Amino acid sequence: MASTYRQRLRLEGLTLAAAGAAGSVLLLTTQPQARRSPWNTAGQLAAVAAGLGVLGPRSTDQALAGSRRIWLRRVGSGEPTPLWHVPAVVTSLTLSVSNPVGLQPGHRLLKPLLKRAGWDAGLRVTLGCALVGLYQALVIERRVGAHERRRRRTFYRRPGSRLGRGTELGWTRL
């Protein structure tokens, strides 16, 4: 039987939070540059938190409202995110903004961006991932649970869910 949407929100969210926290600890203990610009880091994390507070409930409600009834025997796998993808995404995002190899492109528009790139930017990514993961596991999961209890439904992620296009959900009666 496929995992319910709530189970996957919790599991994937906690995995993202753990990967982000582990990456943050690693950066803070091994890269002095990660501690650069703490007020900038705090401000950007506050912006992420505000965005989550506004967009998280809205996008969750839209996904729940757009769900279709499915029959329990046709739930399928729900295409859950393989959990090993989560740390790989956190790592690749962190490295992409940190410029660890000191790239110096010749294009005049990229020079100012890479000049400021560093492990502090990577720390913002890892801390942001931890924040998003916790929000998903602790807030969005509960929002879906409240909706399930109120409507007497269980939600499942349907095939076709893609990043940027939203989560396609189906539901069954409890």
SULRALIN-V320090 format. One record per residue. RES is the residue in one small letter. SS is DSSP state (@ for helix, = for strand, . for the rest). PHI is phi as a letter, one per 20 degrees, with the letter a starting at -180 (none if undefined). BURIAL is 1 if it has 9 or more other ideal C-beta (glycine too) atoms within 8 Angstrom, else 0. Layout:
BEGIN
res->RES ss->SS phi->PHI burial->BURIAL
res->RES ss->SS phi->PHI burial->BURIAL
END
This chain:
BEGIN
res->m ss->. phi->none burial->0
res->a ss->. phi->f burial->1
res->s ss->. phi->f burial->1
res->t ss->. phi->f burial->1
res->y ss->@ phi->f burial->1
res->r ss->@ phi->f burial->1
res->q ss->@ phi->f burial->0
res->r ss->@ phi->f burial->1
res->l ss->@ phi->g burial->1
res->r ss->@ phi->f burial->1
res->l ss->@ phi->f burial->1
res->e ss->@ phi->f burial->1
res->g ss->@ phi->f burial->1
res->l ss->@ phi->f burial->1
res->t ss->@ phi->f burial->1
res->l ss->@ phi->f burial->1
res->a ss->@ phi->f burial->1
res->a ss->@ phi->f burial->1
res->a ss->@ phi->f burial->1
res->g ss->@ phi->f burial->1
res->a ss->@ phi->f burial->1
res->a ss->@ phi->f burial->1
res->g ss->@ phi->f burial->1
res->s ss->@ phi->f burial->1
res->v ss->@ phi->f burial->0
res->l ss->@ phi->g burial->0
res->l ss->@ phi->f burial->1
res->l ss->@ phi->f burial->1
res->t ss->@ phi->e burial->0
res->t ss->@ phi->d burial->0
res->q ss->. phi->c burial->0
res->p ss->@ phi->g burial->0
res->q ss->@ phi->f burial->0
res->a ss->@ phi->f burial->1
res->r ss->@ phi->e burial->0
res->r ss->. phi->f burial->0
res->s ss->. phi->l burial->0
res->p ss->@ phi->f burial->0
res->w ss->@ phi->f burial->0
res->n ss->@ phi->f burial->1
res->t ss->@ phi->f burial->1
res->a ss->@ phi->f burial->0
res->g ss->@ phi->f burial->0
res->q ss->@ phi->f burial->1
res->l ss->@ phi->f burial->1
res->a ss->@ phi->f burial->0
res->a ss->@ phi->f burial->0
res->v ss->@ phi->f burial->1
res->a ss->@ phi->f burial->1
res->a ss->@ phi->f burial->0
res->g ss->@ phi->f burial->0
res->l ss->@ phi->f burial->1
res->g ss->@ phi->f burial->0
res->v ss->@ phi->e burial->0
res->l ss->@ phi->e burial->0
res->g ss->@ phi->g burial->1
res->p ss->@ phi->f burial->1
res->r ss->@ phi->f burial->0
res->s ss->@ phi->f burial->1
res->t ss->@ phi->f burial->1
res->d ss->@ phi->f burial->1
res->q ss->@ phi->f burial->1
res->a ss->@ phi->f burial->1
res->l ss->@ phi->f burial->1
res->a ss->@ phi->f burial->0
res->g ss->. phi->e burial->1
res->s ss->. phi->f burial->1
res->r ss->= phi->d burial->0
res->r ss->= phi->f burial->0
res->i ss->. phi->c burial->1
res->w ss->. phi->e burial->0
res->l ss->@ phi->g burial->0
res->r ss->@ phi->f burial->0
res->r ss->@ phi->d burial->0
res->v ss->. phi->f burial->1
res->g ss->. phi->m burial->0
res->s ss->. phi->f burial->0
res->g ss->. phi->m burial->1
res->e ss->. phi->l burial->1
res->p ss->. phi->f burial->1
res->t ss->. phi->f burial->0
res->p ss->. phi->f burial->0
res->l ss->@ phi->f burial->0
res->w ss->@ phi->f burial->0
res->h ss->@ phi->f burial->0
res->v ss->@ phi->f burial->1
res->p ss->@ phi->f burial->1
res->a ss->@ phi->f burial->0
res->v ss->@ phi->f burial->0
res->v ss->@ phi->g burial->1
res->t ss->@ phi->f burial->1
res->s ss->@ phi->f burial->0
res->l ss->@ phi->f burial->1
res->t ss->@ phi->f burial->1
res->l ss->@ phi->f burial->1
res->s ss->@ phi->f burial->0
res->v ss->@ phi->e burial->1
res->s ss->@ phi->e burial->1
res->n ss->. phi->l burial->1
res->p ss->. phi->f burial->0
res->v ss->. phi->e burial->0
res->g ss->. phi->m burial->0
res->l ss->. phi->f burial->0
res->q ss->. phi->c burial->0
res->p ss->. phi->f burial->0
res->g ss->. phi->f burial->0
res->h ss->. phi->f burial->0
res->r ss->@ phi->f burial->0
res->l ss->@ phi->f burial->0
res->l ss->@ phi->e burial->0
res->k ss->@ phi->g burial->1
res->p ss->@ phi->f burial->0
res->l ss->@ phi->f burial->0
res->l ss->@ phi->f burial->1
res->k ss->@ phi->f burial->0
res->r ss->@ phi->e burial->0
res->a ss->. phi->f burial->1
res->g ss->. phi->a burial->1
res->w ss->@ phi->f burial->1
res->d ss->@ phi->f burial->1
res->a ss->@ phi->f burial->1
res->g ss->@ phi->f burial->1
res->l ss->@ phi->f burial->1
res->r ss->@ phi->f burial->1
res->v ss->@ phi->f burial->1
res->t ss->@ phi->f burial->1
res->l ss->@ phi->f burial->1
res->g ss->@ phi->f burial->1
res->c ss->@ phi->f burial->1
res->a ss->@ phi->f burial->1
res->l ss->@ phi->f burial->1
res->v ss->@ phi->f burial->1
res->g ss->@ phi->f burial->1
res->l ss->@ phi->f burial->1
res->y ss->@ phi->f burial->1
res->q ss->@ phi->f burial->1
res->a ss->@ phi->f burial->1
res->l ss->@ phi->d burial->0
res->v ss->@ phi->d burial->1
res->i ss->@ phi->f burial->1
res->e ss->@ phi->g burial->1
res->r ss->@ phi->f burial->0
res->r ss->@ phi->f burial->1
res->v ss->@ phi->f burial->1
res->g ss->@ phi->f burial->1
res->a ss->@ phi->f burial->0
res->h ss->@ phi->f burial->1
res->e ss->@ phi->f burial->1
res->r ss->@ phi->f burial->0
res->r ss->@ phi->f burial->0
res->r ss->@ phi->e burial->0
res->r ss->. phi->l burial->0
res->r ss->= phi->c burial->1
res->t ss->= phi->c burial->1
res->f ss->= phi->e burial->1
res->y ss->= phi->c burial->1
res->r ss->= phi->f burial->1
res->r ss->. phi->e burial->1
res->p ss->. phi->g burial->0
res->g ss->. phi->o burial->0
res->s ss->. phi->f burial->1
res->r ss->= phi->b burial->0
res->l ss->. phi->f burial->0
res->g ss->. phi->n burial->0
res->r ss->. phi->d burial->0
res->g ss->= phi->n burial->1
res->t ss->. phi->e burial->0
res->e ss->. phi->e burial->1
res->l ss->= phi->d burial->1
res->g ss->= phi->c burial->1
res->w ss->= phi->c burial->1
res->t ss->= phi->c burial->1
res->r ss->= phi->f burial->0
res->l ss->. phi->f burial->0
END
